[in-house]
């Protein structure tokens, strides 16, 4: 099944682009890219191309920060115990590691016995604070729980902790339910409607980073002790798919730099394990580093990821990374098996083609990979998708969305059928009792059918600007590299070129699915292109008729030689 993609040009403020060109004296095409990224003049362009750590916001601008810092300091000085509690995914485990390791190494008067951490088991406890975790804290004599990447919706659990004499500080970046916030000592979440913090899209680990920044300032420590964790913060930003603009761009920029120049021991041993010596980018954090960290919580126990992050012994870290690598290999096998089964179920469902959504449940599916499977089904059928399994006698799972459809809000409209839910615009998690599955499935389908736009039902390629192929050269490419790190709200630029031709019938099919070719435009020097999963466009390219392409510009290395190459995303016959 192949869904033809919509080609949509991003809007560009042309007068602004021309003004930027006067300021910067670079090509108008590049100035259009800058205008789309809210760059207006030389000063904002300098901020974009030359990020500075001093441009990070004061952590004390965040609502609750002063109360959180004061209480943590008082708890430590009174000799009371603190539990650092976080989610089992990359964002949660990096956040726990950052705050735990910083406190362990830098908090004045903190004894080793005062500090511990806790990652809930995905299968035995599920997401977020649980009565089991709070009971364990009470048994250990914990006075304070600091939640990271969770807690904003744990109203009842935090009330239960208070009954047990345990205070809670919530550090979370998920959407709060205004008017229904937990009674915590402090809540650090810039998405609170009355929080004046200027940047709203920090990752969970990013909130943890702001907390230790505030502590360092309060204790008058050197900020280099805080910046030592930027590689883990960048990994969380990459894995949690938060916008890479504003403060996140600064954190990601310096975090990626640290990954390549001076990574923490955990990232160093993972790199050695996968035997990659290339310069890593955000995409490598997503596809190389993050899956091995996530595999701990998906296949076994997220505590293994935190243990690796805080390990100081090289040989021990190697063994830990090898275990995560093995967990990731197991995850791949399970992921493929469930994805294949899910696709077969949908192919055999004669009525499915008329559905506006995908909701699948099988009790034997592995809870750790249902989110990945949901993403694969979105890639294949392009519908808001929920994949569910059974855990602790409940139905639980993950949701993934399509461009322009808020799946969190759609799930919230079914909240009376759910025991728990939470997440973001594009991704969410949920839990329900078994008897509510069919009513939920029907209502979710009705909500999607009533609210999704026609545009959101068709995959879209967003195009930044048009280029002549003659403009594709190393001068352009070198400037484009300075647009990195790429990610949401600063995606790798996508270009459009019209009326190109297959140069001397060069097109060939590679590995049955892909195409490679040389293309030319208006008789100019040809350039190589590769189109992954575009083998079905072979006849169009070989027809000797001009065609239009959308693409990104990459560098290809072959036989120790590098050259520019177009990574072609889609092809159409020219109008």
RAKA-V936965 format. One record per helix or strand of 2 or more residues. SS is the DSSP state (helix for helix, strand for strand). FROM is the first residue (numbers start at 1). LEN is the number of residues. If there is no record, write none. Layout:
SS_FROM_LEN / SS_FROM_LEN
This chain:
strand_6_4 / helix_14_11 / helix_28_9 / helix_42_8 / helix_53_3 / helix_59_3 / helix_65_13 / strand_81_6 / helix_90_17 / helix_112_3 / strand_115_5 / helix_131_9 / strand_142_7 / helix_155_9 / strand_167_5 / strand_186_3 / helix_204_15 / helix_224_4 / helix_230_10 / helix_246_16 / helix_265_10 / helix_282_18 / helix_303_8 / helix_314_35 / helix_352_3 / strand_357_5 / helix_367_15 / strand_384_8 / strand_394_7 / helix_407_6 / helix_415_3 / strand_420_4 / strand_427_6 / helix_434_18 / helix_455_3 / strand_460_4 / strand_465_2 / helix_469_3 / helix_474_8 / strand_495_8 / helix_503_3 / strand_508_3 / strand_514_7 / strand_527_5 / helix_535_7 / strand_547_12 / strand_561_13
